[in-house]
Structures are given as structure tokens and as C-alpha cells.
Amino acid sequence: MPASALLTVMTNAARKAGRGLARDFGEVENLQVSVKGPGDFVSAADHKAEDTIYAELSKARPGYCYLMEERGLIEGPDKSHRWIVDPLDGTTNFLHGIPLFCISIGLERDGEMIAGVIYNPIMDELFSAEKGRGAYLNDRRRLRVAARKDLSNAVITTGIPHRGRSGHDLFLRECPQVMRESSGVRRTGTAALDMAWVAAGRFDGYWEHGIKAWDMAAGVVIVREAGGFVSDAEGGNEMLDKGSVIAGNPHIHKGLVKILADA
Ligand code: LIP
């Protein structure tokens, strides 16, 4: 299906910012061995990517509101549309020279996610979806969640809370349950890519607590358009407000909701 005008705008913004991030990532790999380290450089790269995305989106759709990782909330006259943007999801990976990071751009209309683009510039993989029009990889390949029905065959990805984050005890209760029931647990370090890879059928399911709306907004619509289910940790639809998410194909999603509730 040819990309709509909306997805073209989002894709162009993601690819343009992605070119900058890919260049900066090359530099970061060199900075690993410097005494100062790459910290300031990465934060500048993150801000630059956000500037690019903001400029592209506001040129194409003036008046929309924004929720961006670096700029926070920006009100516009059009209250029914809001861009939800993470210019660099997987910042810690990027900082350490690990090539797993992405740009995530979601569009919310009247409180519902209606379009999303997640772009990994290193693998040149762009995951996109618009409500009712399906989910695609690089505009060509239709995405479908995996068909596995049993948790026992499923590979599940998650996020592990680290220093300075809450939820350590909860994770230490939940993870053993999933370890016991599934065929493997993974941790990529980027929530947006976790969701894109669920949509692509690479992971069968994903759960995480304590993340932000911009980490998951685009992923919500991409997973759903690939035939998957997405909910908050209680099985409801308040992922963005609660900061918890469970995603997967309908069978695995159901299984995860149950075992995580018991944890
Ligand atoms: C990160 C997530 C990651 C999660 C981290 C963090 P950032 O986002 O995508 O998977 O576990 O806690 O929120 O900070 O790289 O944009």
C-alpha cells in the first residue's frame, strides 16, 4: 500500500534525524576511549535529532501539540492532534556504542494513537503503521505478529529497571515467572524497538513498567496494526498514562497479563 501523506511526513522526519544520529554514532564509537567520555556529545546528538524532527513536523503540520522527550509538552492551537516523540530511544546503548537505538514518532488524535514510525538508522529498518492501514517494514513488507500460541515457545523481551529507577522488587518477582514459562527473556535497552520487533514477529511478547509515553506511543499503533494486542499491566488501555505496557500476539498477551498479575 503506498504511504499516506501523513506517514510520508513522519517517515521523512525520522529518516532525516536518523541520518544525523547514524553520523554521530560513528563519532561516539571513537569517544569511548576518551577520558571525558561521550556523555555531552550524546546529549547534543539527542537534542539535534529532536530539533530536526520538530522542524520537519511543524513545517508539515503547523498547529499540532507535542510531547517530546527533551522539550516536554508544547501546546498548539489544534488540541485534537499531538505528536509524541522520542528522538533517541536507547540512549544508554548509543552512549556505549551498542548499535540498538531508534527514533520514535507517534501521532495521537483525540486521545487515540493513530500513526507511528520507529526507525533504527543503523539497520536501516523503518517500522510504520497508520490505524486501519496495516503495519509495514520499510514501506514494503507487511508486518505480522508471530503466530506462536504457547508461552513455552515464546521469546519475551522486557526492560530492567536500573539505578535511580523504581520497580526493582516488582521486576525481581515478575521475571522468574516469565523465565519459568517462556523459552527465553531478552533485554534490548530500547522500548520502542522492543515493540517494533513484536510487530515484526521477532519477539512474541514484551512487558515493562516505569517507561514514558514517548517510549511506547508509536509502538502501540504499530503492534496493533500488525495484529497484536497492547495494554497496560492490568490489561486496560491506559499505557501512556500509567507507564506500564504488555504487548504481544493475542495468545501471548493474554498469557503475560495473567502471569504478571500473579507475580
Ligand atoms: C529507555 C527505554 C528502555 C527502558 C529505559 C529507558 P531512553 O529510553 O527505551 O527500554 O528500559 O528505562 O526509558 O531513555 O533511551 O529514551
Boltz pocket constraint, residues with backbone or C-beta under 6 A from the ligand:
constraints:
  - pocket:
      binder: B
      contacts: [[A, 86], [A, 88], [A, 89], [A, 90], [A, 91], [A, 92], [A, 158], [A, 159], [A, 160], [A, 188], [A, 189], [A, 190], [A, 191], [A, 192], [A, 208], [A, 210], [A, 211], [A, 212], [A, 215]]
      max_distance: 6.0
